[in-house]
Amino acid sequence: MPNDFAPLLPAVCDIARQAGAAIMEVYATDFSAERKTDGSPVTEADTAAEAIILPALGPLTPDIPIVSEEFMAEGTAPDISGGNFWLVDPLDGTREFMKGNDEFTVNIGLIIDLQPVFGVLYAPALDTLFFGAGDGTAMRAKGSEAAKPISCRDVSPDGIDVLVSRSHSRNERLDDYLADKNVRDRLPCGSALKFGVLAAGEADLYPRFGPTSEWDTAAGHAIVRAAGGDLETFDGQPFAYGKVDKKFLNPGFVVFGRR
């Protein structure tokens, strides 16, 4: 059922769409990229989207701080000791954006008591929006179509379809993890779009060994939960948010649908 923050969904979806429009303006140009201190790329689309999201999101919940990837890259982190905060990645999948393969997203997630309760993912090049805030509330809107409910699917006896990162579709750790599983297919997909695909019942599993940060997962995690799935560490532990001491870096994890 919808949680207390579900009424914010229309406004936050609109913010994500506005940010996506700004991203697409840059996508249509001969843009360039710079390198952040951690070596990851950043483009003017990242900063343009963030400049839209933060001023619009803040007034919706004035008492809830916002942790944004680009602000964090500049060393700016708010006080999140209360356990409630937004996690924003204005452009997730910058490498996909630079490659021109359309699989990049705007991620806006809300953490309450260190748990993801609200998520909006927007893939502007695909004009596809995923959102959810509470059990059974996951939705997907494609283009101008009305939003429709989505849910994780039951595993087929024919095997599982596994989502893999385009840049890490084959590696030894992934192969070892999948060795004893009945894998029907591996589905390459970029960015947090993988969470939306799984929440929509179009895949069964997404294991991630490579480095990610909390703003990469929060929105998608909330949507997958709203669709009947979840995310946990590889040793079966619940996923924690608010890891300030680790600079919001995540451990490895697996996202799953219905078991």
ZIZIJO-V846406 format. One record per residue. N is the residue number from 0. RES is the residue in three letters. BURIAL is I if it has 9 or more other C-alpha atoms within 8 Angstrom, else O. Layout:
[[N;RES;BURIAL] [N;RES;BURIAL]]
//
This chain:
[[0;MET;O] [1;PRO;I] [2;ASN;O] [3;ASP;O] [4;PHE;I] [5;ALA;I] [6;PRO;O] [7;LEU;O] [8;LEU;I] [9;PRO;O] [10;ALA;O] [11;VAL;I] [12;CYS;I] [13;ASP;O] [14;ILE;I] [15;ALA;I] [16;ARG;I] [17;GLN;I] [18;ALA;I] [19;GLY;I] [20;ALA;I] [21;ALA;I] [22;ILE;I] [23;MET;I] [24;GLU;O] [25;VAL;I] [26;TYR;I] [27;ALA;O] [28;THR;O] [29;ASP;O] [30;PHE;O] [31;SER;O] [32;ALA;O] [33;GLU;O] [34;ARG;I] [35;LYS;I] [36;THR;O] [37;ASP;O] [38;GLY;O] [39;SER;O] [40;PRO;I] [41;VAL;I] [42;THR;I] [43;GLU;I] [44;ALA;I] [45;ASP;I] [46;THR;I] [47;ALA;I] [48;ALA;I] [49;GLU;I] [50;ALA;O] [51;ILE;I] [52;ILE;I] [53;LEU;I] [54;PRO;O] [55;ALA;I] [56;LEU;I] [57;GLY;I] [58;PRO;O] [59;LEU;O] [60;THR;O] [61;PRO;O] [62;ASP;O] [63;ILE;I] [64;PRO;I] [65;ILE;I] [66;VAL;I] [67;SER;I] [68;GLU;I] [69;GLU;I] [70;PHE;I] [71;MET;I] [72;ALA;I] [73;GLU;O] [74;GLY;O] [75;THR;O] [76;ALA;O] [77;PRO;O] [78;ASP;O] [79;ILE;I] [80;SER;O] [81;GLY;O] [82;GLY;I] [83;ASN;I] [84;PHE;I] [85;TRP;I] [86;LEU;I] [87;VAL;I] [88;ASP;I] [89;PRO;I] [90;LEU;I] [91;ASP;I] [92;GLY;I] [93;THR;I] [94;ARG;O] [95;GLU;I] [96;PHE;I] [97;MET;O] [98;LYS;O] [99;GLY;O] [100;ASN;O] [101;ASP;I] [102;GLU;I] [103;PHE;I] [104;THR;I] [105;VAL;I] [106;ASN;I] [107;ILE;I] [108;GLY;I] [109;LEU;I] [110;ILE;I] [111;ILE;I] [112;ASP;O] [113;LEU;I] [114;GLN;O] [115;PRO;I] [116;VAL;I] [117;PHE;I] [118;GLY;I] [119;VAL;I] [120;LEU;I] [121;TYR;I] [122;ALA;I] [123;PRO;I] [124;ALA;O] [125;LEU;I] [126;ASP;I] [127;THR;I] [128;LEU;I] [129;PHE;I] [130;PHE;I] [131;GLY;I] [132;ALA;I] [133;GLY;I] [134;ASP;I] [135;GLY;I] [136;THR;I] [137;ALA;I] [138;MET;I] [139;ARG;I] [140;ALA;I] [141;LYS;I] [142;GLY;O] [143;SER;O] [144;GLU;O] [145;ALA;O] [146;ALA;O] [147;LYS;O] [148;PRO;O] [149;ILE;I] [150;SER;I] [151;CYS;I] [152;ARG;I] [153;ASP;O] [154;VAL;I] [155;SER;O] [156;PRO;O] [157;ASP;O] [158;GLY;I] [159;ILE;I] [160;ASP;I] [161;VAL;I] [162;LEU;I] [163;VAL;I] [164;SER;I] [165;ARG;O] [166;SER;O] [167;HIS;O] [168;SER;I] [169;ARG;O] [170;ASN;O] [171;GLU;O] [172;ARG;O] [173;LEU;I] [174;ASP;I] [175;ASP;O] [176;TYR;O] [177;LEU;I] [178;ALA;O] [179;ASP;O] [180;LYS;O] [181;ASN;O] [182;VAL;I] [183;ARG;I] [184;ASP;O] [185;ARG;I] [186;LEU;O] [187;PRO;I] [188;CYS;I] [189;GLY;I] [190;SER;I] [191;ALA;I] [192;LEU;I] [193;LYS;I] [194;PHE;I] [195;GLY;I] [196;VAL;I] [197;LEU;I] [198;ALA;I] [199;ALA;I] [200;GLY;I] [201;GLU;I] [202;ALA;I] [203;ASP;I] [204;LEU;I] [205;TYR;I] [206;PRO;I] [207;ARG;O] [208;PHE;I] [209;GLY;O] [210;PRO;O] [211;THR;I] [212;SER;I] [213;GLU;I] [214;TRP;I] [215;ASP;I] [216;THR;I] [217;ALA;I] [218;ALA;I] [219;GLY;I] [220;HIS;I] [221;ALA;I] [222;ILE;I] [223;VAL;I] [224;ARG;I] [225;ALA;I] [226;ALA;I] [227;GLY;I] [228;GLY;I] [229;ASP;I] [230;LEU;I] [231;GLU;I] [232;THR;I] [233;PHE;O] [234;ASP;O] [235;GLY;O] [236;GLN;O] [237;PRO;O] [238;PHE;O] [239;ALA;O] [240;TYR;I] [241;GLY;I] [242;LYS;I] [243;VAL;O] [244;ASP;O] [245;LYS;O] [246;LYS;O] [247;PHE;I] [248;LEU;I] [249;ASN;O] [250;PRO;O] [251;GLY;I] [252;PHE;I] [253;VAL;I] [254;VAL;I] [255;PHE;I] [256;GLY;I] [257;ARG;I] [258;ARG;O]]
//
